[in-house]
Amino acid sequence: MAWLQIRSEGGVLLLRVEDLDGPRMKPESIQGTLEDLQWLGLDWDGDPVLQSRRGLAYEMALDHLKAKGLVYPCVCTRSEIERAQSAPQESLDHGRPYPGLCRGRFSNAEEAKARSGRDPAWRFRVEEGEEVCFHDKVHGPLRIDVSKDSGDFVVAKKDGLPAYQLAVVVDDLAFGVTQVLRGDDLLSSTARQLLLIRALGGQPPSYAHVPLVLGPDGRRLAKRHGDSRISMYRNKGVPSQRILGLLAHSLGLREDAEPVTAPALLDAFDLDKIPKTPWVFHGFFGNQS
């Protein structure tokens, strides 16, 4: 969908590899993803951007937030946070926001390490009642109270790597991204990212959050549903046009799932016509819904 949106508007499409997930990221998986995209006929402009090679940019952004007093060190463990969140006085109506255990507890990272014996993460301060308003191209106008949705959120992990929220914001600003299309499971992340964009003095892109692909159990399609990788179908000899035809049908761009190429879908693409409900995938040869 991102390819169709940008190519139909004559824009520049960037390919970013978010490979900061430590041991789970393998070079062969990155190469395999690039090959899958090329096999499907989905191209991009310029060289792929690997986040693992942009550490200095993330460090500079974090230093900027530290200098402005917008972040603080946090040594909370997952179990400590869960115990605090389950206390009777804590509201769970908004996805268990961080209860602020380390806010104001330490003056710097060195003190946090010395007193706790743990390497600290860094959290962005969210003020009580801090609301973020934005317009999504799929969901329309939205208002999210970040203090209730997440509370103070992590921008750098205890291993020194940037968290997802900070890394994507720094990259979007650095590369002049003006449009973002992604899954609607990241709607609440958008509010946090807009706070970071404001703190870093940047201009936000426009956003379109689209429904996810789900498995038959109603959960996001993943390994638990079996092997649904593009490469698996490619290795079995399924033509790329068949996969694109099924995807086009799921988006309401074609009445049937007959084989099609990506460029053939450009004239019919209209984000306003995309279904607002998730697509349930029953396997490439199953009945889709």
N, C-alpha and C positions, 0 to 999 in steps of 0.2 A: 504493500500500500504506500509506503514511503517513496518507493521508486516511481510508482504511478503518479503520485501527487506532484513530485518535483519535476519529473520529465514532462508531464502534461502542461506544466507552467513554464517550461524552459529554464528552470533554475539549475543551480550547481548542487550536486548530490555528493556529500562526504561520507566516507566509510570509516567508522571508528570502532576499534576493537577494545572492549572494556576488559582487559586481561590483568586485573589487579587482584584476582581471587586466589593468589598464592599457589599452593600445590595442585589445585584442581585445574589450573590452566596449563595445557600442554601445547607446544609449538605445532604438533601435527593436527590438533583440533582446529587451530586458527587457519592453517593452510587448507584443511578440509572444508571449512566454512567458505573461504574465498572461492574454492573450486565449485562448491555447490551453487553459489550465486552466479558465477560465470556460466555454469552449465544451464541454469535457468534463463540465461540471457539478461541478467540484471547487472548493469555496469555501474561505475561510479567515476567521479572526477578526482584526479590527483592520486597520490599514494595513500594507502591505508594509514590511519593514525593509530598507533599502539600506545595506550595509556601507560604501559610499563616503561616507556621511554621518556615520559614527561614529568618525572619526579620533581625536578627543580621548579617547574611552574606551580605545582601543588604546594610545595614548601613555601614559596614566596606568597601565595595566597593565604596560607595559614598564618604566616608571620604577620601579614597585614591585619588579619582578624585579631591576632593576639595584641598587636600594638593598639588597636582601637578598643580593647577590653571586651570584645564580643564573644570570646570563647573562654573556657576554663578547663583545667585538668580534672579528669574523673577516673577513679580507680574502682568503681563499683563492679562487682561480678554480676553475672546474669541472675544467680540465685538470690543475691541481695536485693536486686531490683524487683524480682518477682515477689519476694516476701513483703517488701514495702508496698507494692501495688495491691496485694491481696488484703492489706489491713482494712478494717471496717470503714475508716474515715476516708479511704481513697475511692473515688468514683471510677468505675470501669466502663462507663457509657461511651467513651470516646477512644477505644482501642488501647487502653492502659498507657497513658502518657508517662514519661520519665518523671519520677517523684521528686527530683531535685536534691538527691542525697548529698551530692558533692558541690553543689552551688555555694560558693563562699567558704568552702571548707579549707582550701589551700590557696596560698598566694602565688605559687608557681609549680612547675612540673617537678623541680628538684625536691621541694617540700613534700609533694604528693608521694614521690618515690621513697623518700626517707621515712616518712611516717607510716606508710602502708606496706612497704616492701614490694610494691607492684609498679610496673610501668603504666603510666596514665594514658588514657585516650583523651581526646579534646571534644567538648560539647559546645554547641552554639547556643547562646542565651536567647530564650524566647520569653518575652514579657507576658504577664498575665493578661488574658483577653486579646492577644495579638492575632488579628484576623487578616487574612490575605484574600483579596478579590481578584479574579481574572476571568477572562472569557475563553471557553474551550470551543473549538470548531465543531465538536460533536455533541458535547453536553451543555453548551450554552454558558450563561453566566453562573459562576460558582463563588461561594464564600466559605472559607475554611478557617476555623479557629485553631491555629497551630498549637497554642498552649494546651488545648484539650485533646487535639489529635495525636500529638507526639511529645509535646513538651520540649525541653532542651534536647537537641539531637546531636548525634556523633558526626563530626566532620573529619576526624583523623583517628585511626585505630591505635591501639597500644603498641603495635609493631611498627608504627611510624608511617604506614601507608595511608593515603587519603581514603575516606569513606566515599561511597558512591555519590552522595549528594554533592560533596565538594568537587570531586573530579569532573563530573559532567558539567557543572556550572563553569568551572575554569576553562574547560575545553570549548563549550559553547561560546563563551565570550572571546576566547583567543582566536577562534576560527570564524568569527562573525556569523554564527548560525542564526538564521531568522525564522526558521520553521522547524518544529519538532513534531513528529508523529510517532506514537508508541502506544503500548497497551494501557487500558484504563485501570489496571491495578496500580499504576503509578500516579494516579490523580492527587493523592495526598502528598506524594513526594514533590509535586510541582509547587505546592505552597511553600514547602521548606526551601526549595531551590530559588524561588522568587525572593525570599528573605536574604539568601546568600548573594544573589545578583544585586540586590539593593545595597547590601553591605560592601560589596566590591566595586560599586559605582558603575555597573554595567546596565545595558538596555536588554530587557527580556525578549526572547523570541515569542512567536505565536505558538499555540499548542493545539494538538488534536489527539485525543485519547480514544482509541478504538477498542471494541470488544475483543476479548481473548478467544483463542481456540481452546476448547475444553475436551476432556475425555468423556467416555460414556457415563462416568460416575459424577459428572458435573464439576470436577476439579480441573485446574489448569493442566493442559496436556504436558506430560513429562515422562520420564523413564518408567515410572510405575505403571504406565499404560502399555508398555512394550516398546519395541523399536519403531519409532515413527520418523527417524532421521531421513532427510532428503537423500543422503548418500546410500542408505540401504535400498531405496527404490531405484536409484541410479544403477547400483551394482546388480540389481535383479533385471535390468534391461527395460524398466519402465521409461518411456520417452518423456522428456521434460515438458512437452506440450500437453501431455495428459495431466500432469500435476498442476500446471498453470490453468488448465481448463477447469479443474476441480476448485482451485482457489478463486478463479473468476466467478464461478457459479456461487460460491459461498458469500461473495461480496455483492451479489445481485447484479453483476455486470453482464452476465450471460444467463439465458433461461435454462440452458442445459450445461453439462460438464464436458462438452466436446473439446478435443484438443485445440489449443490456441497458443500463439506466441505472445510475449509480453508487449511488444510494440503495437500489436493489433488491438490491445485493450485501451490504449491511450485516449482515443477519441470518445470512448464511452465512460471514462472515469469521471465521477462526480462525487466528492466527499459527502455531499448532502444526501445522496441516495444510498449510502452504505448502511446496512442493517445496524440497529442500535443494540441488538441482543447478541450474546456469544454464539459461536458456531460449534456444534458438537461433532467431533471427528470420531468415527467408528472404525477407522482403518481405511486404507486407500480403496479397498474393494468392498467396503461395507455401505450400508445405507446412511447417508449423512443427514444432519438436521441442524 
